[in-house]
Amino acid sequence: MRRSIVCGLALVAAMAALSLTDPPSAAAVPCPKMDPSLTTDRILWNSGLREVSGIQASVDHVGVLWVIQDSGNGPYLHAFSIDGDRLAMYTITGTGVKNVDWEAIGLDHRTGTDLLVIGDIGDNRENRNGLSRATPALYVLPEPALSATQSPLVTATLPGAARYPFRYYDDAGSNVWKPRDAESLFVDPRTHNVFILWKHLATAKLSRVFELPDQDLATGRLNRAVHVADVIGAGPNVGTGPVAADIAADGEWIVVKNYSEGFLWRRAKGQSVAEALAATPAAPCSVPVDAAESISFAYDKTGVWLGFLSLREDRDGSPPLHTIQRTWV
């Protein structure tokens, strides 16, 4: 019997149904089955969001979506419910906090309070060298406690965000590389290390992957994003590399997308992120996607992922929320 688990407007109902029957193990389904169609579950009417660059579904606060915008916007963190209702708008403050070009948001899943990691990593001209323009940076802050049924709208300040400026380095971590234009990152829940993917493509349609070890991050100095892998970033007829990425809350699956293609890797136990992305065979699973610059795993109340979410840019301020549904047979 075929059972479809639906994200989006029916997510809450699907959570209850899903808890009754466990999905098959990852070993039994090497590539998760995905619905080839995308569903527009909700349009965020008059949200005022015109340049959405990142979306992240909460694990601890089911049904809450964190959203950021890129350059030209303030240091704001927006929250919506899975039904498209606006829940909160936070102003992030801290030493040196500024939205130069916020392009990605990730979740650092931990015991206790999860952390949000915002990537100020956009660099269209690839000149963020600390001289002509500020170096790229990560902003890390505790995830606010918020209910998906929150009312009225929360407007508040989130103080004390930690800022970690960085430059890109070679494999040995000794030679600095030129600035890179990046729009995607994720945080490994097993190691809490941050991974950033270069938007442009090297030879053979590969994208550079850089790692910032959690234990090495420090404020007040320049951190090192070290080149650790090259990963498929586009197919033969696609010229743009990764614009969004995410990792499942248990660290087993990694999704990367460009404007028209989605790639999904399974990561074995004991395997590093770099090893998983560069593993042979290199051909990953395929995920249907839209042209959004954001993607996030979607979860039920137990942390099982149900599919993916993306929020497209919309110049009228009413971006559509799409779901890519995972199905089990």
Secondary structure as the mmCIF struct_conf table of DSSP 4:
data_model
#
loop_
_struct_conf.conf_type_id
_struct_conf.id
_struct_conf.beg_label_comp_id
_struct_conf.beg_label_asym_id
_struct_conf.beg_label_seq_id
_struct_conf.end_label_comp_id
_struct_conf.end_label_asym_id
_struct_conf.end_label_seq_id
STRN STRN1 ARG A 3 SER A 4
HELX_LH_PP_P HELX_LH_PP_P1 ILE A 5 CYS A 7
HELX_RH_3T_P HELX_RH_3T_P1 GLY A 8 ALA A 10
HELX_RH_AL_P HELX_RH_AL_P1 LEU A 11 LEU A 18
TURN_TY1_P TURN_TY1_P1 SER A 19 LEU A 20
BEND BEND1 THR A 21 THR A 21
HELX_LH_PP_P HELX_LH_PP_P2 ASP A 22 SER A 25
TURN_TY1_P TURN_TY1_P2 ALA A 26 ALA A 28
BEND BEND2 PRO A 30 CYS A 31
STRN STRN2 LYS A 33 ILE A 43
TURN_TY1_P TURN_TY1_P3 TRP A 45 ASN A 46
BEND BEND3 GLU A 51 GLU A 51
STRN STRN3 VAL A 52 ALA A 57
BEND BEND4 VAL A 59 HIS A 61
TURN_TY1_P TURN_TY1_P4 VAL A 62 GLY A 63
STRN STRN4 VAL A 64 GLN A 69
TURN_TY1_P TURN_TY1_P5 SER A 71 GLY A 72
BEND BEND5 ASN A 73 ASN A 73
BEND BEND6 PRO A 75 PRO A 75
STRN STRN5 TYR A 76 SER A 81
TURN_TY1_P TURN_TY1_P6 ILE A 82 ASP A 83
BEND BEND7 GLY A 84 GLY A 84
STRN STRN6 ARG A 86 ILE A 92
BEND BEND8 GLY A 94 GLY A 94
TURN_TY1_P TURN_TY1_P7 THR A 95 GLY A 96
BEND BEND9 VAL A 100 VAL A 100
STRN STRN7 TRP A 102 ASP A 108
BEND BEND10 THR A 111 THR A 113
STRN STRN8 LEU A 115 ASP A 120
TURN_TY1_P TURN_TY1_P8 ASN A 124 ARG A 125
BEND BEND11 GLU A 126 GLU A 126
BEND BEND12 ASN A 129 ARG A 133
HELX_LH_PP_P HELX_LH_PP_P3 ALA A 134 PRO A 136
STRN STRN9 ALA A 137 PRO A 142
HELX_LH_PP_P HELX_LH_PP_P4 GLU A 143 ALA A 145
TURN_TY1_P TURN_TY1_P9 ALA A 148 THR A 149
BEND BEND13 PRO A 152 PRO A 152
STRN STRN10 VAL A 154 LEU A 158
STRN STRN11 ALA A 162 TYR A 169
TURN_TY1_P TURN_TY1_P10 ASP A 171 ALA A 172
BEND BEND14 GLY A 173 GLY A 173
BEND BEND15 ASN A 175 ASN A 175
STRN STRN12 VAL A 176 VAL A 176
HELX_LH_PP_P HELX_LH_PP_P5 TRP A 177 PRO A 179
STRN STRN13 ALA A 182 VAL A 187
TURN_TY1_P TURN_TY1_P11 PRO A 189 THR A 191
STRN STRN14 VAL A 194 TRP A 198
BEND BEND16 LYS A 199 HIS A 200
HELX_RH_3T_P HELX_RH_3T_P2 THR A 203 LYS A 205
STRN STRN15 LEU A 206 LEU A 212
HELX_RH_3T_P HELX_RH_3T_P3 ASP A 214 ASP A 216
TURN_TY1_P TURN_TY1_P12 THR A 219 GLY A 220
BEND BEND17 ARG A 221 ARG A 221
STRN STRN16 ASN A 223 ILE A 232
TURN_TY1_P TURN_TY1_P13 PRO A 236 ASN A 237
BEND BEND18 VAL A 243 VAL A 243
STRN STRN17 ALA A 244 ILE A 247
TURN_TY1_P TURN_TY1_P14 ALA A 249 ASP A 250
BEND BEND19 GLY A 251 GLU A 252
STRN STRN18 TRP A 253 LYS A 257
BEND BEND20 TYR A 259 SER A 260
STRN STRN19 GLY A 262 ARG A 266
TURN_TY1_P TURN_TY1_P15 LYS A 269 GLY A 270
HELX_RH_AL_P HELX_RH_AL_P2 VAL A 273 LEU A 277
TURN_TY1_P TURN_TY1_P16 ALA A 278 ALA A 278
HELX_LH_PP_P HELX_LH_PP_P6 ALA A 279 ALA A 279
BEND BEND21 THR A 280 PRO A 281
STRN STRN20 CYS A 285 VAL A 287
BEND BEND22 ALA A 291 ALA A 291
BEND BEND23 GLU A 293 GLU A 293
STRN STRN21 SER A 296 TYR A 299
TURN_TY1_P TURN_TY1_P17 LYS A 301 THR A 302
BEND BEND24 GLY A 303 GLY A 303
STRN STRN22 TRP A 305 LEU A 311
TURN_TY1_P TURN_TY1_P18 ARG A 315 ASP A 316
BEND BEND25 GLY A 317 GLY A 317
HELX_LH_PP_P HELX_LH_PP_P7 PRO A 319 PRO A 319
STRN STRN23 PRO A 320 TRP A 328
#
